[in-house]
Amino acid sequence: MQNKIIVSILTFFILVDTILIYLALTISPIKLKRNVFTFQYGQVIPTDVSEYVNANQSVLENVKLDLSHVSKEVGTYQASITYFNETQYFEIVVEDTIKPKFQLKKVEWHVQLGETLQAEDLIENVEDHSLTKVYFYDEKSGKKSETKSFEIEGTQIERIIVEDQHGNQSSSLRVKVVVEKNAIAPTIKGIENLEIHVGESVDLYDGVYATDDIEGDITSRLIVDGHVDNQVPGIYEIMYTVSDKDGNTTQVVRTITVIEVEDDN
């Protein structure tokens, strides 16, 4: 009877040892915390193996982390850990789900009738990790535009949004735009008083140009009133006139003097 008890005990310990050896051979001492790790775009991706693996410190010191295929750009990438001859693979996902934030430079803008505004000129302090664009936004139609021309006199409310390269759209901010009739007259430049000799020709348009603060170059609208007789000595006044589309007019008078050539004899 005693021998049977001894044999039973020995058999039990042998079985336990066998199970422990099996577990030691089949169960890895390292375990991934999860199969997919997600990070926001712009966030630093950890390079410490303990961020990805559950294991004791002595094991962690022998685990090799491979992030060579992982990019900081938005996407899904394969990474791995290796402990001696065992490699386990997992995914790192870089995503951008954060909406941009921004501030308006001011809540009210005064523009001239016909003036065009760039949406990006109305804002400041954009907070986002990716490239962004700024739009005027129509909430009813969903239409977005980077610029807007104001052709109707009066006060109107516009909405401004910022959208990043991954499609995240900020909350819209309201800005008041006061459109006023253009009262700034065009500018005529390049006009100087001249002296010429009898018989010398003069081009009344040479070097003269006109610009408008809204329309730009309007030289083609210049009207020249007056005449220079280069055969008759005297003082001639030439009137230059130009108007913008809002009826603002500028006039400049130019004096051209025709001088008789002196005879040295």
ChimeraX commands (.cxc) that place a marker at each C-alpha (Angstrom):
marker #1 position 0.00,0.00,0.00 radius 0.5
marker #1 position 2.81,2.34,0.89 radius 0.5
marker #1 position 4.47,1.67,-2.46 radius 0.5
marker #1 position 1.29,2.59,-4.27 radius 0.5
marker #1 position 1.13,5.92,-2.46 radius 0.5
marker #1 position 4.75,6.67,-3.32 radius 0.5
marker #1 position 4.16,5.78,-6.97 radius 0.5
marker #1 position 1.06,7.99,-7.05 radius 0.5
marker #1 position 2.97,10.93,-5.61 radius 0.5
marker #1 position 5.83,10.47,-8.06 radius 0.5
marker #1 position 3.39,10.20,-10.93 radius 0.5
marker #1 position 1.70,13.42,-9.81 radius 0.5
marker #1 position 4.98,15.35,-9.71 radius 0.5
marker #1 position 6.03,13.98,-13.07 radius 0.5
marker #1 position 2.71,15.11,-14.55 radius 0.5
marker #1 position 3.06,18.57,-13.03 radius 0.5
marker #1 position 6.63,18.88,-14.33 radius 0.5
marker #1 position 5.48,17.78,-17.76 radius 0.5
marker #1 position 2.73,20.40,-17.79 radius 0.5
marker #1 position 5.10,23.11,-16.63 radius 0.5
marker #1 position 7.64,22.18,-19.30 radius 0.5
marker #1 position 4.90,22.20,-21.94 radius 0.5
marker #1 position 3.67,25.60,-20.83 radius 0.5
marker #1 position 7.19,26.95,-20.79 radius 0.5
marker #1 position 7.72,25.75,-24.34 radius 0.5
marker #1 position 4.38,26.86,-25.74 radius 0.5
marker #1 position 3.50,30.07,-23.90 radius 0.5
marker #1 position 5.48,33.17,-24.83 radius 0.5
marker #1 position 6.85,35.28,-21.97 radius 0.5
marker #1 position 5.87,38.40,-23.97 radius 0.5
marker #1 position 2.39,39.53,-24.90 radius 0.5
marker #1 position 1.27,42.47,-27.02 radius 0.5
marker #1 position -1.00,44.87,-25.17 radius 0.5
marker #1 position -3.23,44.93,-28.26 radius 0.5
marker #1 position -3.02,44.25,-31.99 radius 0.5
marker #1 position -3.71,47.82,-33.15 radius 0.5
marker #1 position -2.26,51.03,-31.68 radius 0.5
marker #1 position -3.80,54.33,-32.78 radius 0.5
marker #1 position -2.11,57.74,-32.66 radius 0.5
marker #1 position -3.22,61.19,-33.75 radius 0.5
marker #1 position -1.39,62.91,-36.59 radius 0.5
marker #1 position 1.38,65.04,-35.10 radius 0.5
marker #1 position 1.59,62.88,-31.98 radius 0.5
marker #1 position 4.99,61.36,-31.21 radius 0.5
marker #1 position 4.92,57.60,-31.78 radius 0.5
marker #1 position 6.57,55.88,-28.76 radius 0.5
marker #1 position 9.78,53.93,-29.31 radius 0.5
marker #1 position 9.80,52.33,-25.86 radius 0.5
marker #1 position 8.94,48.64,-26.20 radius 0.5
marker #1 position 7.07,48.72,-22.88 radius 0.5
marker #1 position 4.39,50.85,-24.58 radius 0.5
marker #1 position 3.47,47.85,-26.72 radius 0.5
marker #1 position 4.37,44.75,-24.66 radius 0.5
marker #1 position 3.36,43.25,-21.34 radius 0.5
marker #1 position 6.39,41.48,-19.85 radius 0.5
marker #1 position 8.74,41.74,-16.91 radius 0.5
marker #1 position 11.73,44.07,-17.13 radius 0.5
marker #1 position 14.31,41.33,-17.71 radius 0.5
marker #1 position 12.31,40.07,-20.70 radius 0.5
marker #1 position 11.71,43.59,-22.07 radius 0.5
marker #1 position 15.45,44.19,-22.20 radius 0.5
marker #1 position 15.72,41.41,-24.78 radius 0.5
marker #1 position 12.74,42.42,-26.94 radius 0.5
marker #1 position 13.52,44.13,-30.26 radius 0.5
marker #1 position 10.97,46.67,-31.49 radius 0.5
marker #1 position 10.80,47.28,-35.26 radius 0.5
marker #1 position 9.12,50.54,-36.34 radius 0.5
marker #1 position 11.09,50.88,-39.58 radius 0.5
marker #1 position 7.95,50.73,-41.73 radius 0.5
marker #1 position 6.01,53.24,-39.66 radius 0.5
marker #1 position 5.52,56.80,-40.96 radius 0.5
marker #1 position 4.30,59.90,-39.19 radius 0.5
marker #1 position 1.87,60.50,-42.05 radius 0.5
marker #1 position -1.77,59.39,-41.89 radius 0.5
marker #1 position -2.09,55.69,-42.68 radius 0.5
marker #1 position -1.87,52.12,-41.37 radius 0.5
marker #1 position 1.57,50.57,-40.88 radius 0.5
marker #1 position 2.96,47.19,-39.82 radius 0.5
marker #1 position 5.32,46.97,-36.85 radius 0.5
marker #1 position 6.73,44.03,-34.93 radius 0.5
marker #1 position 8.41,42.85,-31.75 radius 0.5
marker #1 position 10.94,40.02,-31.65 radius 0.5
marker #1 position 11.97,38.01,-28.61 radius 0.5
marker #1 position 14.79,35.61,-29.51 radius 0.5
marker #1 position 13.35,33.70,-32.49 radius 0.5
marker #1 position 9.72,34.66,-31.95 radius 0.5
marker #1 position 8.25,37.62,-33.86 radius 0.5
marker #1 position 4.83,39.11,-33.28 radius 0.5
marker #1 position 3.28,41.63,-35.65 radius 0.5
marker #1 position 0.89,44.47,-34.92 radius 0.5
marker #1 position -0.48,47.59,-36.62 radius 0.5
marker #1 position 0.10,51.26,-35.94 radius 0.5
marker #1 position -2.63,53.56,-37.24 radius 0.5
marker #1 position -1.91,57.28,-37.66 radius 0.5
marker #1 position -5.14,59.22,-38.03 radius 0.5
marker #1 position -6.23,62.84,-38.04 radius 0.5
marker #1 position -9.66,63.42,-36.53 radius 0.5
marker #1 position -9.03,66.74,-34.78 radius 0.5
marker #1 position -10.76,69.84,-36.16 radius 0.5
marker #1 position -8.64,72.96,-36.77 radius 0.5
marker #1 position -9.09,75.97,-34.51 radius 0.5
marker #1 position -8.56,79.62,-35.46 radius 0.5
marker #1 position -9.35,83.22,-34.57 radius 0.5
marker #1 position -10.67,86.13,-36.62 radius 0.5
marker #1 position -8.39,89.15,-36.91 radius 0.5
marker #1 position -11.49,91.28,-36.35 radius 0.5
marker #1 position -15.23,90.73,-36.47 radius 0.5
marker #1 position -16.08,93.62,-38.81 radius 0.5
marker #1 position -14.49,94.49,-42.15 radius 0.5
marker #1 position -15.14,97.53,-44.35 radius 0.5
marker #1 position -14.60,96.99,-48.06 radius 0.5
marker #1 position -15.29,98.96,-51.19 radius 0.5
marker #1 position -17.94,97.98,-53.70 radius 0.5
marker #1 position -16.43,95.48,-56.12 radius 0.5
marker #1 position -13.50,94.63,-53.84 radius 0.5
marker #1 position -12.37,91.01,-53.48 radius 0.5
marker #1 position -11.32,89.52,-50.14 radius 0.5
marker #1 position -9.13,86.49,-49.49 radius 0.5
marker #1 position -10.63,84.39,-46.70 radius 0.5
marker #1 position -7.17,83.65,-45.28 radius 0.5
marker #1 position -6.53,87.39,-44.82 radius 0.5
marker #1 position -9.37,87.56,-42.28 radius 0.5
marker #1 position -7.98,85.04,-39.78 radius 0.5
marker #1 position -4.99,84.32,-37.55 radius 0.5
marker #1 position -3.65,81.79,-35.03 radius 0.5
marker #1 position -4.64,78.58,-36.83 radius 0.5
marker #1 position -4.08,75.49,-34.66 radius 0.5
marker #1 position -3.62,72.24,-36.60 radius 0.5
marker #1 position -0.83,69.76,-37.30 radius 0.5
marker #1 position -1.51,69.52,-41.06 radius 0.5
marker #1 position -1.79,71.92,-43.98 radius 0.5
marker #1 position -4.95,74.01,-43.98 radius 0.5
marker #1 position -7.05,76.17,-46.28 radius 0.5
marker #1 position -9.42,78.97,-45.35 radius 0.5
marker #1 position -12.81,79.42,-46.98 radius 0.5
marker #1 position -15.88,81.60,-47.10 radius 0.5
marker #1 position -18.60,79.06,-46.31 radius 0.5
marker #1 position -22.27,79.01,-47.32 radius 0.5
marker #1 position -24.05,76.84,-44.76 radius 0.5
marker #1 position -27.15,76.38,-46.94 radius 0.5
marker #1 position -25.42,75.19,-50.10 radius 0.5
marker #1 position -22.23,73.89,-48.50 radius 0.5
marker #1 position -20.25,75.87,-51.07 radius 0.5
marker #1 position -16.72,76.88,-50.12 radius 0.5
marker #1 position -14.60,79.59,-51.78 radius 0.5
marker #1 position -11.18,80.97,-50.94 radius 0.5
marker #1 position -12.07,84.44,-52.28 radius 0.5
marker #1 position -15.22,86.50,-52.51 radius 0.5
marker #1 position -16.10,89.66,-54.42 radius 0.5
marker #1 position -18.60,92.05,-52.90 radius 0.5
marker #1 position -20.81,93.57,-55.59 radius 0.5
marker #1 position -23.79,94.69,-53.49 radius 0.5
marker #1 position -23.61,97.75,-51.28 radius 0.5
marker #1 position -24.61,97.25,-47.65 radius 0.5
marker #1 position -23.89,95.00,-44.66 radius 0.5
marker #1 position -23.73,91.23,-44.90 radius 0.5
marker #1 position -22.71,88.37,-42.63 radius 0.5
marker #1 position -20.15,85.86,-43.90 radius 0.5
marker #1 position -18.97,82.63,-42.31 radius 0.5
marker #1 position -15.33,81.58,-42.30 radius 0.5
marker #1 position -14.07,78.02,-41.86 radius 0.5
marker #1 position -10.67,76.30,-41.87 radius 0.5
marker #1 position -10.28,72.82,-43.36 radius 0.5
marker #1 position -7.17,70.68,-43.03 radius 0.5
marker #1 position -5.69,68.35,-45.65 radius 0.5
marker #1 position -7.41,65.35,-44.08 radius 0.5
marker #1 position -10.89,66.82,-44.39 radius 0.5
marker #1 position -11.40,67.99,-40.82 radius 0.5
marker #1 position -13.46,71.17,-40.85 radius 0.5
marker #1 position -13.46,73.77,-38.10 radius 0.5
marker #1 position -16.52,75.37,-36.61 radius 0.5
marker #1 position -17.55,78.42,-38.63 radius 0.5
marker #1 position -17.05,81.93,-37.29 radius 0.5
marker #1 position -19.24,84.89,-38.30 radius 0.5
marker #1 position -17.74,88.07,-39.70 radius 0.5
marker #1 position -19.58,91.25,-40.63 radius 0.5
marker #1 position -18.64,92.76,-44.01 radius 0.5
marker #1 position -19.71,96.35,-44.65 radius 0.5
marker #1 position -19.64,97.06,-48.39 radius 0.5
marker #1 position -19.34,100.75,-49.18 radius 0.5
marker #1 position -19.41,102.55,-52.48 radius 0.5
marker #1 position -15.95,103.13,-53.86 radius 0.5
marker #1 position -14.99,106.76,-53.30 radius 0.5
marker #1 position -11.29,106.48,-54.11 radius 0.5
marker #1 position -10.37,108.14,-57.39 radius 0.5
marker #1 position -7.92,106.51,-59.83 radius 0.5
marker #1 position -4.30,107.63,-60.07 radius 0.5
marker #1 position -2.53,108.98,-63.15 radius 0.5
marker #1 position 1.23,108.67,-63.13 radius 0.5
marker #1 position 4.13,109.39,-65.46 radius 0.5
marker #1 position 3.06,112.94,-66.31 radius 0.5
marker #1 position 5.79,115.55,-66.33 radius 0.5
marker #1 position 5.97,119.01,-67.86 radius 0.5
marker #1 position 8.14,119.00,-70.97 radius 0.5
marker #1 position 10.10,121.37,-73.13 radius 0.5
marker #1 position 10.66,120.51,-76.79 radius 0.5
marker #1 position 12.19,122.34,-79.71 radius 0.5
marker #1 position 10.30,123.43,-82.81 radius 0.5
marker #1 position 9.95,120.43,-85.10 radius 0.5
marker #1 position 10.55,117.89,-82.32 radius 0.5
marker #1 position 7.76,115.34,-81.95 radius 0.5
marker #1 position 6.16,114.27,-78.67 radius 0.5
marker #1 position 4.05,111.23,-77.76 radius 0.5
marker #1 position 1.41,112.40,-75.29 radius 0.5
marker #1 position 0.84,108.80,-74.05 radius 0.5
marker #1 position 4.48,107.82,-73.64 radius 0.5
marker #1 position 5.20,106.76,-70.03 radius 0.5
marker #1 position 1.73,107.72,-68.82 radius 0.5
marker #1 position -0.45,105.13,-67.06 radius 0.5
marker #1 position -3.52,105.01,-64.84 radius 0.5
marker #1 position -4.39,102.62,-61.99 radius 0.5
marker #1 position -7.40,102.01,-59.77 radius 0.5
marker #1 position -7.31,100.54,-56.26 radius 0.5
marker #1 position -9.88,97.90,-57.22 radius 0.5
marker #1 position -9.66,97.48,-60.99 radius 0.5
marker #1 position -5.91,97.75,-61.31 radius 0.5
marker #1 position -4.52,99.01,-64.63 radius 0.5
marker #1 position -7.06,101.22,-66.42 radius 0.5
marker #1 position -4.63,103.03,-68.74 radius 0.5
marker #1 position -6.81,102.10,-71.72 radius 0.5
marker #1 position -9.48,104.51,-70.37 radius 0.5
marker #1 position -7.20,107.55,-70.43 radius 0.5
marker #1 position -8.64,110.49,-72.35 radius 0.5
marker #1 position -6.22,113.16,-73.58 radius 0.5
marker #1 position -7.63,116.58,-74.36 radius 0.5
marker #1 position -5.40,119.16,-76.05 radius 0.5
marker #1 position -3.01,119.55,-78.93 radius 0.5
marker #1 position 0.63,120.47,-79.35 radius 0.5
marker #1 position 1.70,122.25,-82.53 radius 0.5
marker #1 position 5.39,121.47,-82.65 radius 0.5
marker #1 position 5.91,123.97,-85.46 radius 0.5
marker #1 position 4.75,126.96,-83.44 radius 0.5
marker #1 position 6.61,128.08,-80.30 radius 0.5
marker #1 position 4.40,128.46,-77.23 radius 0.5
marker #1 position 3.00,126.89,-74.09 radius 0.5
marker #1 position 0.39,124.14,-74.54 radius 0.5
marker #1 position -1.78,122.63,-71.79 radius 0.5
marker #1 position -2.85,119.02,-72.10 radius 0.5
marker #1 position -5.63,117.57,-69.90 radius 0.5
marker #1 position -5.48,113.87,-68.92 radius 0.5
marker #1 position -8.73,112.36,-67.61 radius 0.5
marker #1 position -9.57,108.84,-66.38 radius 0.5
marker #1 position -12.60,107.38,-64.57 radius 0.5
marker #1 position -13.16,104.08,-62.75 radius 0.5
marker #1 position -16.33,101.98,-63.09 radius 0.5
marker #1 position -17.85,103.70,-60.05 radius 0.5
marker #1 position -17.57,107.12,-61.67 radius 0.5
marker #1 position -14.64,108.42,-59.63 radius 0.5
marker #1 position -12.65,110.72,-61.93 radius 0.5
marker #1 position -9.12,112.09,-61.89 radius 0.5
marker #1 position -7.79,114.91,-64.06 radius 0.5
marker #1 position -4.20,116.06,-64.41 radius 0.5
marker #1 position -2.96,119.03,-66.47 radius 0.5
marker #1 position 0.38,118.83,-68.23 radius 0.5
marker #1 position 2.32,121.73,-69.73 radius 0.5
marker #1 position 4.38,121.23,-72.86 radius 0.5
marker #1 position 6.50,124.16,-74.04 radius 0.5
marker #1 position 7.65,124.40,-77.61 radius 0.5
marker #1 position 10.89,126.41,-77.85 radius 0.5
marker #1 position 12.17,128.02,-81.03 radius 0.5
marker #1 position 15.61,126.79,-82.01 radius 0.5
marker #1 position 18.15,129.60,-81.76 radius 0.5
marker #1 position 20.16,130.41,-84.89 radius 0.5
marker #1 position 23.87,130.52,-84.02 radius 0.5
marker #1 position 24.45,132.87,-86.98 radius 0.5
marker link #1:1,2 radius 0.2
marker link #1:2,3 radius 0.2
marker link #1:3,4 radius 0.2
marker link #1:4,5 radius 0.2
marker link #1:5,6 radius 0.2
marker link #1:6,7 radius 0.2
marker link #1:7,8 radius 0.2
marker link #1:8,9 radius 0.2
marker link #1:9,10 radius 0.2
marker link #1:10,11 radius 0.2
marker link #1:11,12 radius 0.2
marker link #1:12,13 radius 0.2
marker link #1:13,14 radius 0.2
marker link #1:14,15 radius 0.2
marker link #1:15,16 radius 0.2
marker link #1:16,17 radius 0.2
marker link #1:17,18 radius 0.2
marker link #1:18,19 radius 0.2
marker link #1:19,20 radius 0.2
marker link #1:20,21 radius 0.2
marker link #1:21,22 radius 0.2
marker link #1:22,23 radius 0.2
marker link #1:23,24 radius 0.2
marker link #1:24,25 radius 0.2
marker link #1:25,26 radius 0.2
marker link #1:26,27 radius 0.2
marker link #1:27,28 radius 0.2
marker link #1:28,29 radius 0.2
marker link #1:29,30 radius 0.2
marker link #1:30,31 radius 0.2
marker link #1:31,32 radius 0.2
marker link #1:32,33 radius 0.2
marker link #1:33,34 radius 0.2
marker link #1:34,35 radius 0.2
marker link #1:35,36 radius 0.2
marker link #1:36,37 radius 0.2
marker link #1:37,38 radius 0.2
marker link #1:38,39 radius 0.2
marker link #1:39,40 radius 0.2
marker link #1:40,41 radius 0.2
marker link #1:41,42 radius 0.2
marker link #1:42,43 radius 0.2
marker link #1:43,44 radius 0.2
marker link #1:44,45 radius 0.2
marker link #1:45,46 radius 0.2
marker link #1:46,47 radius 0.2
marker link #1:47,48 radius 0.2
marker link #1:48,49 radius 0.2
marker link #1:49,50 radius 0.2
marker link #1:50,51 radius 0.2
marker link #1:51,52 radius 0.2
marker link #1:52,53 radius 0.2
marker link #1:53,54 radius 0.2
marker link #1:54,55 radius 0.2
marker link #1:55,56 radius 0.2
marker link #1:56,57 radius 0.2
marker link #1:57,58 radius 0.2
marker link #1:58,59 radius 0.2
marker link #1:59,60 radius 0.2
marker link #1:60,61 radius 0.2
marker link #1:61,62 radius 0.2
marker link #1:62,63 radius 0.2
marker link #1:63,64 radius 0.2
marker link #1:64,65 radius 0.2
marker link #1:65,66 radius 0.2
marker link #1:66,67 radius 0.2
marker link #1:67,68 radius 0.2
marker link #1:68,69 radius 0.2
marker link #1:69,70 radius 0.2
marker link #1:70,71 radius 0.2
marker link #1:71,72 radius 0.2
marker link #1:72,73 radius 0.2
marker link #1:73,74 radius 0.2
marker link #1:74,75 radius 0.2
marker link #1:75,76 radius 0.2
marker link #1:76,77 radius 0.2
marker link #1:77,78 radius 0.2
marker link #1:78,79 radius 0.2
marker link #1:79,80 radius 0.2
marker link #1:80,81 radius 0.2
marker link #1:81,82 radius 0.2
marker link #1:82,83 radius 0.2
marker link #1:83,84 radius 0.2
marker link #1:84,85 radius 0.2
marker link #1:85,86 radius 0.2
marker link #1:86,87 radius 0.2
marker link #1:87,88 radius 0.2
marker link #1:88,89 radius 0.2
marker link #1:89,90 radius 0.2
marker link #1:90,91 radius 0.2
marker link #1:91,92 radius 0.2
marker link #1:92,93 radius 0.2
marker link #1:93,94 radius 0.2
marker link #1:94,95 radius 0.2
marker link #1:95,96 radius 0.2
marker link #1:96,97 radius 0.2
marker link #1:97,98 radius 0.2
marker link #1:98,99 radius 0.2
marker link #1:99,100 radius 0.2
marker link #1:100,101 radius 0.2
marker link #1:101,102 radius 0.2
marker link #1:102,103 radius 0.2
marker link #1:103,104 radius 0.2
marker link #1:104,105 radius 0.2
marker link #1:105,106 radius 0.2
marker link #1:106,107 radius 0.2
marker link #1:107,108 radius 0.2
marker link #1:108,109 radius 0.2
marker link #1:109,110 radius 0.2
marker link #1:110,111 radius 0.2
marker link #1:111,112 radius 0.2
marker link #1:112,113 radius 0.2
marker link #1:113,114 radius 0.2
marker link #1:114,115 radius 0.2
marker link #1:115,116 radius 0.2
marker link #1:116,117 radius 0.2
marker link #1:117,118 radius 0.2
marker link #1:118,119 radius 0.2
marker link #1:119,120 radius 0.2
marker link #1:120,121 radius 0.2
marker link #1:121,122 radius 0.2
marker link #1:122,123 radius 0.2
marker link #1:123,124 radius 0.2
marker link #1:124,125 radius 0.2
marker link #1:125,126 radius 0.2
marker link #1:126,127 radius 0.2
marker link #1:127,128 radius 0.2
marker link #1:128,129 radius 0.2
marker link #1:129,130 radius 0.2
marker link #1:130,131 radius 0.2
marker link #1:131,132 radius 0.2
marker link #1:132,133 radius 0.2
marker link #1:133,134 radius 0.2
marker link #1:134,135 radius 0.2
marker link #1:135,136 radius 0.2
marker link #1:136,137 radius 0.2
marker link #1:137,138 radius 0.2
marker link #1:138,139 radius 0.2
marker link #1:139,140 radius 0.2
marker link #1:140,141 radius 0.2
marker link #1:141,142 radius 0.2
marker link #1:142,143 radius 0.2
marker link #1:143,144 radius 0.2
marker link #1:144,145 radius 0.2
marker link #1:145,146 radius 0.2
marker link #1:146,147 radius 0.2
marker link #1:147,148 radius 0.2
marker link #1:148,149 radius 0.2
marker link #1:149,150 radius 0.2
marker link #1:150,151 radius 0.2
marker link #1:151,152 radius 0.2
marker link #1:152,153 radius 0.2
marker link #1:153,154 radius 0.2
marker link #1:154,155 radius 0.2
marker link #1:155,156 radius 0.2
marker link #1:156,157 radius 0.2
marker link #1:157,158 radius 0.2
marker link #1:158,159 radius 0.2
marker link #1:159,160 radius 0.2
marker link #1:160,161 radius 0.2
marker link #1:161,162 radius 0.2
marker link #1:162,163 radius 0.2
marker link #1:163,164 radius 0.2
marker link #1:164,165 radius 0.2
marker link #1:165,166 radius 0.2
marker link #1:166,167 radius 0.2
marker link #1:167,168 radius 0.2
marker link #1:168,169 radius 0.2
marker link #1:169,170 radius 0.2
marker link #1:170,171 radius 0.2
marker link #1:171,172 radius 0.2
marker link #1:172,173 radius 0.2
marker link #1:173,174 radius 0.2
marker link #1:174,175 radius 0.2
marker link #1:175,176 radius 0.2
marker link #1:176,177 radius 0.2
marker link #1:177,178 radius 0.2
marker link #1:178,179 radius 0.2
marker link #1:179,180 radius 0.2
marker link #1:180,181 radius 0.2
marker link #1:181,182 radius 0.2
marker link #1:182,183 radius 0.2
marker link #1:183,184 radius 0.2
marker link #1:184,185 radius 0.2
marker link #1:185,186 radius 0.2
marker link #1:186,187 radius 0.2
marker link #1:187,188 radius 0.2
marker link #1:188,189 radius 0.2
marker link #1:189,190 radius 0.2
marker link #1:190,191 radius 0.2
marker link #1:191,192 radius 0.2
marker link #1:192,193 radius 0.2
marker link #1:193,194 radius 0.2
marker link #1:194,195 radius 0.2
marker link #1:195,196 radius 0.2
marker link #1:196,197 radius 0.2
marker link #1:197,198 radius 0.2
marker link #1:198,199 radius 0.2
marker link #1:199,200 radius 0.2
marker link #1:200,201 radius 0.2
marker link #1:201,202 radius 0.2
marker link #1:202,203 radius 0.2
marker link #1:203,204 radius 0.2
marker link #1:204,205 radius 0.2
marker link #1:205,206 radius 0.2
marker link #1:206,207 radius 0.2
marker link #1:207,208 radius 0.2
marker link #1:208,209 radius 0.2
marker link #1:209,210 radius 0.2
marker link #1:210,211 radius 0.2
marker link #1:211,212 radius 0.2
marker link #1:212,213 radius 0.2
marker link #1:213,214 radius 0.2
marker link #1:214,215 radius 0.2
marker link #1:215,216 radius 0.2
marker link #1:216,217 radius 0.2
marker link #1:217,218 radius 0.2
marker link #1:218,219 radius 0.2
marker link #1:219,220 radius 0.2
marker link #1:220,221 radius 0.2
marker link #1:221,222 radius 0.2
marker link #1:222,223 radius 0.2
marker link #1:223,224 radius 0.2
marker link #1:224,225 radius 0.2
marker link #1:225,226 radius 0.2
marker link #1:226,227 radius 0.2
marker link #1:227,228 radius 0.2
marker link #1:228,229 radius 0.2
marker link #1:229,230 radius 0.2
marker link #1:230,231 radius 0.2
marker link #1:231,232 radius 0.2
marker link #1:232,233 radius 0.2
marker link #1:233,234 radius 0.2
marker link #1:234,235 radius 0.2
marker link #1:235,236 radius 0.2
marker link #1:236,237 radius 0.2
marker link #1:237,238 radius 0.2
marker link #1:238,239 radius 0.2
marker link #1:239,240 radius 0.2
marker link #1:240,241 radius 0.2
marker link #1:241,242 radius 0.2
marker link #1:242,243 radius 0.2
marker link #1:243,244 radius 0.2
marker link #1:244,245 radius 0.2
marker link #1:245,246 radius 0.2
marker link #1:246,247 radius 0.2
marker link #1:247,248 radius 0.2
marker link #1:248,249 radius 0.2
marker link #1:249,250 radius 0.2
marker link #1:250,251 radius 0.2
marker link #1:251,252 radius 0.2
marker link #1:252,253 radius 0.2
marker link #1:253,254 radius 0.2
marker link #1:254,255 radius 0.2
marker link #1:255,256 radius 0.2
marker link #1:256,257 radius 0.2
marker link #1:257,258 radius 0.2
marker link #1:258,259 radius 0.2
marker link #1:259,260 radius 0.2
marker link #1:260,261 radius 0.2
marker link #1:261,262 radius 0.2
marker link #1:262,263 radius 0.2
marker link #1:263,264 radius 0.2
marker link #1:264,265 radius 0.2
view
